[in-house]
């Protein structure tokens, strides 16, 4: 019996904090607010499907 592998469209995103320039990896569909680990600046807040990212997106990780 073969196992079914599920492929999701959700991605992780590397962002740069606009306040302190610290880079951080966050989930593109975050369900909670995401703050910078260094300065506690708001980086993303949840929305209906995708998170509203308030920081500069550097790279979308696969």
C-alpha positions in Angstrom: 0.0 0.0 0.0 1.6 3.3 -1.1 1.5 6.3 1.2 0.1 9.5 -0.2 2.4 12.5 0.0 0.6 15.8 0.5 2.1 18.9 -1.2 1.2 22.3 0.4 1.4 25.7 -1.1 2.5 27.3 2.1 6.1 28.6 2.3 8.6 29.9 4.7 9.9 33.5 4.1 13.2 35.1 5.1 12.4 38.7 6.0 14.5 41.7 7.2 13.3 43.8 10.0 12.9 47.5 8.9 13.9 48.7 12.3 17.1 46.8 13.2 18.0 45.0 9.9 17.9 41.6 11.6 17.0 38.7 9.3 14.4 36.1 10.4 12.6 33.2 8.8 8.8 33.2 9.3 5.9 31.2 8.1 4.0 32.7 5.2 0.6 31.7 6.7 1.3 32.7 10.3 -1.8 32.5 12.6 -0.2 34.6 15.3 1.6 38.0 15.3 5.3 37.6 14.5 7.8 40.0 16.2 11.5 40.5 15.6 13.5 38.4 18.0 16.0 41.3 18.5 13.9 44.5 18.8 10.3 43.2 19.1 9.1 45.1 16.1 6.0 43.7 14.4 7.0 41.7 11.3 3.8 40.0 10.4 0.2 39.7 11.6 -2.4 37.1 10.7 -5.0 37.6 8.0 -7.7 35.4 6.6 -5.3 33.2 4.6 -1.8 34.6 4.3 0.0 36.7 6.9 0.3 40.4 6.3 4.1 40.8 6.2 5.3 44.3 7.4 9.0 43.6 6.7 11.1 43.4 3.6 10.9 39.9 2.0 14.4 38.8 1.1 13.8 35.2 0.0 11.0 32.7 -0.3 12.2 29.3 0.9 11.0 26.0 -0.6 
